[in-house]
């Protein structure tokens, strides 16, 4: 399956033919990588795209991309189209534009889509595929080169992506180029609250510090968000190392740049058991 797309820059430097050879070469590689990364998100890691430079014209260069399907994606031959990849590229660029170059306030999965609240409090909904493109390191580094790095050059004012019918897929001016950066985004994978019993290994009474607790399987640090319990301790409620707490424990798993991390917080202390009368650690 073959198709052509155009990456077009405009501005006084481009019109004068003053874009550097190195910069043009980097942009061609970055554009090829961006299309390939988007296709892998859409159709899986076995999809391959070979990009060939078809020719140059004033203010633009044209790269032809040919899909080569293999392995587990061979069954897609009848349904996969370059239009799907272009559509995902367009949505992903809208996603980056929405983020405005800053981490979002929140990203929540809702009914097969993601609700994204950007740093300015504006809410938009996007497909999960577009989130996967925006959080893809290759796609992020490529779009930063194509847009931010190149539009920072004097005399380059706009970059556009055109399809094989010369219809505009996306058009980005230098004023918004700062939105297109390779910034890893945290995505909440799971967020659950469980009732369990933990033993206190090391408390903390300094704001922002975490308590070290043990759930019978291992030790970990958890934020103490039950202000009523914290107040009781500060007012003199007796406790000691080894005391048990029956708590509502919140566990949030986050993904950032392909790495999973976990964060724990005690949302409510249901019962404080002194060491002399504590029950087994796991409830």
C-alpha positions as YAML, in Angstrom:
chain: A
units: angstrom
residues:
- id: 1
  name: UNK
  ca: [0.00, 0.00, 0.00]
- id: 2
  name: UNK
  ca: [1.59, 3.27, -1.17]
- id: 3
  name: UNK
  ca: [0.77, 6.88, -0.50]
- id: 4
  name: UNK
  ca: [2.49, 10.25, -0.52]
- id: 5
  name: UNK
  ca: [2.57, 12.99, 2.06]
- id: 6
  name: UNK
  ca: [4.23, 16.39, 2.00]
- id: 7
  name: UNK
  ca: [6.03, 18.17, 4.78]
- id: 8
  name: UNK
  ca: [5.97, 21.85, 3.87]
- id: 9
  name: UNK
  ca: [7.75, 24.75, 5.51]
- id: 10
  name: UNK
  ca: [7.07, 28.39, 4.66]
- id: 11
  name: UNK
  ca: [8.82, 31.62, 5.52]
- id: 12
  name: UNK
  ca: [11.36, 34.03, 4.13]
- id: 13
  name: UNK
  ca: [14.32, 31.68, 4.68]
- id: 14
  name: UNK
  ca: [12.53, 28.84, 2.91]
- id: 15
  name: UNK
  ca: [11.50, 31.07, 0.01]
- id: 16
  name: UNK
  ca: [15.11, 32.15, -0.36]
- id: 17
  name: UNK
  ca: [16.27, 28.52, -0.32]
- id: 18
  name: UNK
  ca: [18.23, 29.03, 2.88]
- id: 19
  name: UNK
  ca: [17.25, 25.95, 4.91]
- id: 20
  name: UNK
  ca: [20.40, 24.06, 5.83]
- id: 21
  name: UNK
  ca: [21.08, 20.61, 4.39]
- id: 22
  name: UNK
  ca: [21.55, 19.14, 7.87]
- id: 23
  name: UNK
  ca: [18.26, 20.59, 9.08]
- id: 24
  name: UNK
  ca: [16.36, 19.30, 6.04]
- id: 25
  name: UNK
  ca: [17.90, 15.84, 6.51]
- id: 26
  name: UNK
  ca: [16.96, 15.76, 10.20]
- id: 27
  name: UNK
  ca: [13.40, 16.78, 9.37]
- id: 28
  name: UNK
  ca: [13.04, 14.06, 6.74]
- id: 29
  name: UNK
  ca: [14.21, 11.41, 9.19]
- id: 30
  name: UNK
  ca: [11.99, 12.83, 11.96]
- id: 31
  name: UNK
  ca: [8.93, 12.93, 9.68]
- id: 32
  name: UNK
  ca: [9.51, 9.32, 8.61]
- id: 33
  name: UNK
  ca: [9.89, 8.28, 12.26]
- id: 34
  name: UNK
  ca: [6.74, 10.17, 13.26]
- id: 35
  name: UNK
  ca: [4.64, 8.43, 10.60]
- id: 36
  name: UNK
  ca: [6.14, 5.04, 11.51]
- id: 37
  name: UNK
  ca: [5.54, 5.52, 15.25]
- id: 38
  name: UNK
  ca: [1.94, 6.54, 14.60]
- id: 39
  name: UNK
  ca: [1.37, 3.50, 12.38]
- id: 40
  name: UNK
  ca: [2.77, 1.17, 15.06]
- id: 41
  name: UNK
  ca: [0.35, 2.61, 17.61]
- id: 42
  name: UNK
  ca: [-2.53, 2.12, 15.17]
- id: 43
  name: UNK
  ca: [-1.69, -1.32, 13.81]
- id: 44
  name: UNK
  ca: [0.88, -2.83, 16.18]
- id: 45
  name: UNK
  ca: [4.66, -3.15, 16.45]
- id: 46
  name: UNK
  ca: [5.02, -5.49, 13.43]
- id: 47
  name: UNK
  ca: [3.96, -2.85, 10.90]
- id: 48
  name: UNK
  ca: [6.80, -1.34, 8.87]
- id: 49
  name: UNK
  ca: [6.92, 1.85, 6.84]
- id: 50
  name: UNK
  ca: [9.65, 2.53, 4.33]
- id: 51
  name: UNK
  ca: [10.02, 6.23, 3.56]
- id: 52
  name: UNK
  ca: [11.56, 7.35, 0.32]
- id: 53
  name: UNK
  ca: [12.25, 10.95, -0.72]
- id: 54
  name: UNK
  ca: [10.31, 11.46, -3.93]
- id: 55
  name: UNK
  ca: [11.42, 14.95, -4.71]
- id: 56
  name: UNK
  ca: [11.78, 18.56, -3.62]
- id: 57
  name: UNK
  ca: [9.97, 21.73, -4.56]
- id: 58
  name: UNK
  ca: [10.24, 25.32, -3.43]
- id: 59
  name: UNK
  ca: [9.00, 25.56, 0.15]
- id: 60
  name: UNK
  ca: [8.46, 21.84, 0.59]
- id: 61
  name: UNK
  ca: [9.83, 18.38, 0.23]
- id: 62
  name: UNK
  ca: [7.84, 15.25, -0.55]
- id: 63
  name: UNK
  ca: [8.37, 11.87, 1.03]
- id: 64
  name: UNK
  ca: [6.61, 8.73, -0.17]
- id: 65
  name: UNK
  ca: [5.72, 6.13, 2.44]
- id: 66
  name: UNK
  ca: [4.92, 2.51, 1.65]
- id: 67
  name: UNK
  ca: [3.30, 0.24, 4.21]
- id: 68
  name: UNK
  ca: [4.80, -3.25, 4.41]
- id: 69
  name: UNK
  ca: [2.68, -5.55, 6.55]
- id: 70
  name: UNK
  ca: [4.17, -8.68, 8.11]
- id: 71
  name: UNK
  ca: [3.82, -11.10, 11.01]
- id: 72
  name: UNK
  ca: [0.71, -10.73, 13.13]
- id: 73
  name: UNK
  ca: [-0.59, -7.75, 11.13]
- id: 74
  name: UNK
  ca: [-0.85, -9.58, 7.82]
- id: 75
  name: UNK
  ca: [-4.59, -10.00, 8.40]
- id: 76
  name: UNK
  ca: [-4.99, -6.20, 8.21]
- id: 77
  name: UNK
  ca: [-4.21, -6.04, 4.50]
- id: 78
  name: UNK
  ca: [-7.86, -5.69, 3.62]
- id: 79
  name: UNK
  ca: [-8.75, -3.10, 6.26]
- id: 80
  name: UNK
  ca: [-5.63, -1.03, 7.07]
- id: 81
  name: UNK
  ca: [-5.38, 2.29, 5.25]
- id: 82
  name: UNK
  ca: [-3.02, 5.22, 5.21]
- id: 83
  name: UNK
  ca: [-6.10, 7.38, 5.91]
- id: 84
  name: UNK
  ca: [-6.33, 5.84, 9.40]
- id: 85
  name: UNK
  ca: [-2.72, 6.74, 10.12]
- id: 86
  name: UNK
  ca: [-3.18, 10.29, 8.81]
- id: 87
  name: UNK
  ca: [-6.31, 10.69, 10.93]
- id: 88
  name: UNK
  ca: [-4.39, 9.57, 14.04]
- id: 89
  name: UNK
  ca: [-1.51, 11.92, 13.20]
- id: 90
  name: UNK
  ca: [-4.00, 14.80, 12.93]
- id: 91
  name: UNK
  ca: [-5.65, 13.96, 16.27]
- id: 92
  name: UNK
  ca: [-2.29, 13.56, 18.01]
- id: 93
  name: UNK
  ca: [-1.18, 16.99, 16.80]
- id: 94
  name: UNK
  ca: [-4.43, 18.41, 18.23]
- id: 95
  name: UNK
  ca: [-3.58, 16.64, 21.51]
- id: 96
  name: UNK
  ca: [-0.12, 18.28, 21.65]
- id: 97
  name: UNK
  ca: [-1.69, 21.63, 20.81]
- id: 98
  name: UNK
  ca: [-4.19, 21.17, 23.66]
- id: 99
  name: UNK
  ca: [-1.37, 20.46, 26.15]
- id: 100
  name: UNK
  ca: [0.32, 23.79, 25.30]
- id: 101
  name: UNK
  ca: [3.75, 22.35, 26.10]
- id: 102
  name: UNK
  ca: [2.95, 21.66, 29.76]
- id: 103
  name: UNK
  ca: [1.96, 18.55, 31.72]
- id: 104
  name: UNK
  ca: [-1.84, 18.18, 32.00]
- id: 105
  name: UNK
  ca: [-3.72, 18.60, 35.25]
- id: 106
  name: UNK
  ca: [-5.24, 15.18, 34.76]
- id: 107
  name: UNK
  ca: [-5.84, 12.40, 32.25]
- id: 108
  name: UNK
  ca: [-8.75, 10.03, 32.93]
- id: 109
  name: UNK
  ca: [-10.02, 7.13, 30.82]
- id: 110
  name: UNK
  ca: [-13.75, 7.37, 30.17]
- id: 111
  name: UNK
  ca: [-15.72, 4.93, 28.01]
- id: 112
  name: UNK
  ca: [-12.85, 4.10, 25.68]
- id: 113
  name: UNK
  ca: [-11.58, 7.69, 25.36]
- id: 114
  name: UNK
  ca: [-9.38, 9.90, 27.53]
- id: 115
  name: UNK
  ca: [-10.54, 13.14, 29.12]
- id: 116
  name: UNK
  ca: [-7.61, 15.54, 29.29]
- id: 117
  name: UNK
  ca: [-7.64, 18.66, 31.45]
- id: 118
  name: UNK
  ca: [-4.72, 20.82, 30.38]
- id: 119
  name: UNK
  ca: [-2.68, 23.16, 32.58]
- id: 120
  name: UNK
  ca: [-5.12, 26.00, 31.87]
- id: 121
  name: UNK
  ca: [-8.12, 23.94, 33.00]
- id: 122
  name: UNK
  ca: [-9.53, 23.39, 29.48]
- id: 123
  name: UNK
  ca: [-11.11, 19.96, 28.96]
- id: 124
  name: UNK
  ca: [-10.91, 17.94, 25.73]
- id: 125
  name: UNK
  ca: [-11.49, 14.30, 24.84]
- id: 126
  name: UNK
  ca: [-9.17, 12.22, 22.68]
- id: 127
  name: UNK
  ca: [-8.81, 8.61, 21.62]
- id: 128
  name: UNK
  ca: [-6.59, 6.26, 23.59]
- id: 129
  name: UNK
  ca: [-4.52, 5.78, 20.41]
- id: 130
  name: UNK
  ca: [-3.70, 9.49, 20.33]
- id: 131
  name: UNK
  ca: [-2.60, 9.35, 23.98]
- id: 132
  name: UNK
  ca: [-0.31, 6.47, 23.06]
- id: 133
  name: UNK
  ca: [1.20, 8.52, 20.22]
- id: 134
  name: UNK
  ca: [1.73, 11.61, 22.40]
- id: 135
  name: UNK
  ca: [3.40, 9.52, 25.13]
- id: 136
  name: UNK
  ca: [5.55, 7.63, 22.61]
- id: 137
  name: UNK
  ca: [9.19, 8.74, 22.91]
- id: 138
  name: UNK
  ca: [9.95, 8.35, 19.21]
- id: 139
  name: UNK
  ca: [6.85, 10.26, 18.14]
- id: 140
  name: UNK
  ca: [7.53, 12.98, 20.73]
- id: 141
  name: UNK
  ca: [11.15, 13.48, 19.73]
- id: 142
  name: UNK
  ca: [10.16, 13.50, 16.06]
- id: 143
  name: UNK
  ca: [7.40, 16.10, 16.40]
- id: 144
  name: UNK
  ca: [9.72, 18.30, 18.48]
- id: 145
  name: UNK
  ca: [12.28, 18.25, 15.66]
- id: 146
  name: UNK
  ca: [9.70, 18.77, 12.92]
- id: 147
  name: UNK
  ca: [7.94, 21.65, 14.67]
- id: 148
  name: UNK
  ca: [9.64, 23.26, 17.65]
- id: 149
  name: UNK
  ca: [13.27, 22.99, 16.60]
- id: 150
  name: UNK
  ca: [12.72, 24.00, 12.98]
- id: 151
  name: UNK
  ca: [10.27, 26.83, 13.62]
- id: 152
  name: UNK
  ca: [12.74, 28.30, 16.11]
- id: 153
  name: UNK
  ca: [14.98, 29.15, 13.14]
- id: 154
  name: UNK
  ca: [14.81, 32.69, 11.79]
- id: 155
  name: UNK
  ca: [12.73, 32.96, 8.63]
- id: 156
  name: UNK
  ca: [10.72, 29.73, 9.12]
- id: 157
  name: UNK
  ca: [7.15, 30.65, 10.07]
- id: 158
  name: UNK
  ca: [4.94, 27.61, 9.43]
- id: 159
  name: UNK
  ca: [5.01, 23.87, 8.94]
- id: 160
  name: UNK
  ca: [2.21, 21.95, 7.24]
- id: 161
  name: UNK
  ca: [1.55, 18.27, 6.57]
- id: 162
  name: UNK
  ca: [-0.36, 17.59, 3.35]
- id: 163
  name: UNK
  ca: [-1.90, 14.33, 2.13]
- id: 164
  name: UNK
  ca: [-1.63, 12.85, -1.37]
- id: 165
  name: UNK
  ca: [-4.45, 15.16, -2.55]
- id: 166
  name: UNK
  ca: [-2.64, 18.22, -1.17]
- id: 167
  name: UNK
  ca: [-5.27, 18.56, 1.55]
- id: 168
  name: UNK
  ca: [-3.93, 19.99, 4.81]
- id: 169
  name: UNK
  ca: [-3.63, 17.42, 7.58]
- id: 170
  name: UNK
  ca: [-2.16, 19.93, 10.03]
- id: 171
  name: UNK
  ca: [-0.76, 23.44, 9.95]
- id: 172
  name: UNK
  ca: [1.33, 24.87, 12.79]
- id: 173
  name: UNK
  ca: [2.62, 28.45, 13.12]
- id: 174
  name: UNK
  ca: [5.78, 29.45, 14.94]
- id: 175
  name: UNK
  ca: [3.69, 31.14, 17.68]
- id: 176
  name: UNK
  ca: [2.45, 27.75, 18.89]
- id: 177
  name: UNK
  ca: [5.63, 25.76, 18.24]
- id: 178
  name: UNK
  ca: [6.43, 25.59, 21.97]
- id: 179
  name: UNK
  ca: [3.47, 23.24, 22.45]
- id: 180
  name: UNK
  ca: [5.24, 20.51, 20.51]
- id: 181
  name: UNK
  ca: [7.83, 19.13, 22.89]
- id: 182
  name: UNK
  ca: [8.91, 15.64, 23.88]
- id: 183
  name: UNK
  ca: [7.71, 15.76, 27.47]
- id: 184
  name: UNK
  ca: [6.83, 12.43, 29.14]
- id: 185
  name: UNK
  ca: [3.25, 12.46, 30.40]
- id: 186
  name: UNK
  ca: [2.11, 10.61, 33.46]
- id: 187
  name: UNK
  ca: [-0.89, 8.41, 32.85]
- id: 188
  name: UNK
  ca: [-2.81, 6.83, 35.74]
- id: 189
  name: UNK
  ca: [-2.97, 3.09, 34.99]
- id: 190
  name: UNK
  ca: [-4.94, 2.07, 38.10]
- id: 191
  name: UNK
  ca: [-6.37, 3.92, 41.08]
- id: 192
  name: UNK
  ca: [-7.89, 1.80, 43.84]
- id: 193
  name: UNK
  ca: [-8.71, 2.06, 47.54]
- id: 194
  name: UNK
  ca: [-8.44, -1.10, 49.65]
- id: 195
  name: UNK
  ca: [-9.14, -1.73, 53.33]
- id: 196
  name: UNK
  ca: [-6.15, -3.43, 54.94]
- id: 197
  name: UNK
  ca: [-4.11, -3.57, 58.11]
- id: 198
  name: UNK
  ca: [-0.56, -2.25, 58.21]
- id: 199
  name: UNK
  ca: [1.99, -1.99, 61.00]
- id: 200
  name: UNK
  ca: [3.81, 1.26, 61.70]
- id: 201
  name: UNK
  ca: [7.56, 1.11, 61.15]
- id: 202
  name: UNK
  ca: [8.38, 4.81, 61.11]
- id: 203
  name: UNK
  ca: [5.84, 7.65, 61.52]
- id: 204
  name: UNK
  ca: [6.35, 11.21, 60.35]
- id: 205
  name: UNK
  ca: [4.86, 14.44, 61.65]
- id: 206
  name: UNK
  ca: [6.47, 16.81, 59.17]
- id: 207
  name: UNK
  ca: [4.24, 18.14, 56.40]
- id: 208
  name: UNK
  ca: [4.90, 16.35, 53.13]
- id: 209
  name: UNK
  ca: [6.81, 13.45, 54.68]
- id: 210
  name: UNK
  ca: [5.47, 9.91, 54.43]
- id: 211
  name: UNK
  ca: [4.92, 7.15, 56.97]
- id: 212
  name: UNK
  ca: [6.85, 3.90, 56.58]
- id: 213
  name: UNK
  ca: [4.48, 0.96, 57.03]
- id: 214
  name: UNK
  ca: [4.42, -2.78, 56.40]
- id: 215
  name: UNK
  ca: [1.50, -4.79, 55.03]
- id: 216
  name: UNK
  ca: [2.97, -8.21, 55.83]
- id: 217
  name: UNK
  ca: [4.52, -8.58, 52.40]
- id: 218
  name: UNK
  ca: [6.98, -5.73, 52.57]
- id: 219
  name: UNK
  ca: [7.65, -2.17, 53.65]
- id: 220
  name: UNK
  ca: [6.64, 0.96, 51.73]
- id: 221
  name: UNK
  ca: [6.07, 4.67, 52.27]
- id: 222
  name: UNK
  ca: [2.57, 6.13, 52.31]
- id: 223
  name: UNK
  ca: [1.29, 9.68, 52.66]
- id: 224
  name: UNK
  ca: [-0.91, 10.21, 55.73]
- id: 225
  name: UNK
  ca: [-4.01, 11.99, 54.42]
- id: 226
  name: UNK
  ca: [-6.23, 11.37, 57.47]
- id: 227
  name: UNK
  ca: [-5.91, 14.74, 59.18]
- id: 228
  name: UNK
  ca: [-8.15, 13.70, 62.11]
- id: 229
  name: UNK
  ca: [-5.83, 10.81, 63.00]
- id: 230
  name: UNK
  ca: [-2.77, 13.04, 62.57]
- id: 231
  name: UNK
  ca: [-4.36, 15.56, 64.95]
- id: 232
  name: UNK
  ca: [-5.07, 12.84, 67.56]
- id: 233
  name: UNK
  ca: [-1.43, 11.75, 67.49]
- id: 234
  name: UNK
  ca: [-0.24, 15.33, 67.79]
- id: 235
  name: UNK
  ca: [-2.59, 15.79, 70.78]
- id: 236
  name: UNK
  ca: [-0.97, 12.89, 72.60]
- id: 237
  name: UNK
  ca: [-2.78, 9.69, 71.59]
- id: 238
  name: UNK
  ca: [-0.26, 7.00, 72.55]
- id: 239
  name: UNK
  ca: [1.32, 4.90, 69.83]
- id: 240
  name: UNK
  ca: [4.59, 3.14, 69.19]
- id: 241
  name: UNK
  ca: [6.55, 1.35, 66.52]
- id: 242
  name: UNK
  ca: [4.78, -1.90, 65.70]
- id: 243
  name: UNK
  ca: [1.27, -0.56, 66.32]
- id: 244
  name: UNK
  ca: [-1.23, -1.68, 63.69]
- id: 245
  name: UNK
  ca: [-3.57, 0.54, 61.71]
- id: 246
  name: UNK
  ca: [-6.66, -0.68, 59.89]
- id: 247
  name: UNK
  ca: [-6.88, 1.78, 57.04]
- id: 248
  name: UNK
  ca: [-8.31, 2.66, 53.66]
- id: 249
  name: UNK
  ca: [-5.13, 2.53, 51.55]
- id: 250
  name: UNK
  ca: [-5.15, 4.21, 48.15]
- id: 251
  name: UNK
  ca: [-2.78, 2.81, 45.51]
- id: 252
  name: UNK
  ca: [-2.16, 4.70, 42.27]
- id: 253
  name: UNK
  ca: [-0.12, 3.16, 39.48]
- id: 254
  name: UNK
  ca: [1.31, 5.63, 36.98]
- id: 255
  name: UNK
  ca: [3.01, 5.16, 33.64]
- id: 256
  name: UNK
  ca: [5.60, 7.68, 32.53]
- id: 257
  name: UNK
  ca: [7.85, 7.16, 29.52]
- id: 258
  name: UNK
  ca: [7.05, 3.46, 29.51]
- id: 259
  name: UNK
  ca: [7.91, 2.94, 33.20]
- id: 260
  name: UNK
  ca: [5.39, 1.97, 35.89]
- id: 261
  name: UNK
  ca: [5.51, 3.48, 39.38]
- id: 262
  name: UNK
  ca: [3.21, 3.16, 42.40]
- id: 263
  name: UNK
  ca: [2.16, 5.75, 44.96]
- id: 264
  name: UNK
  ca: [0.46, 4.97, 48.28]
- id: 265
  name: UNK
  ca: [-1.61, 7.09, 50.65]
- id: 266
  name: UNK
  ca: [-3.59, 6.36, 53.81]
- id: 267
  name: UNK
  ca: [-6.91, 8.06, 53.18]
- id: 268
  name: UNK
  ca: [-8.60, 7.05, 56.45]
- id: 269
  name: UNK
  ca: [-7.55, 5.33, 59.67]
- id: 270
  name: UNK
  ca: [-10.43, 3.08, 60.65]
- id: 271
  name: UNK
  ca: [-8.86, 1.63, 63.78]
- id: 272
  name: UNK
  ca: [-5.63, 2.08, 65.71]
- id: 273
  name: UNK
  ca: [-4.52, -1.11, 67.44]
- id: 274
  name: UNK
  ca: [-1.88, -0.86, 70.11]
- id: 275
  name: UNK
  ca: [0.94, -3.36, 69.90]
- id: 276
  name: UNK
  ca: [-0.38, -5.38, 72.86]
- id: 277
  name: UNK
  ca: [-3.77, -6.14, 71.24]
- id: 278
  name: UNK
  ca: [-3.05, -6.05, 67.50]
- id: 279
  name: UNK
  ca: [-4.39, -8.68, 65.11]
- id: 280
  name: UNK
  ca: [-2.57, -10.33, 62.17]
- id: 281
  name: UNK
  ca: [-1.34, -7.72, 59.66]
- id: 282
  name: UNK
  ca: [-3.46, -8.78, 56.66]
- id: 283
  name: UNK
  ca: [-7.21, -8.46, 57.04]
...
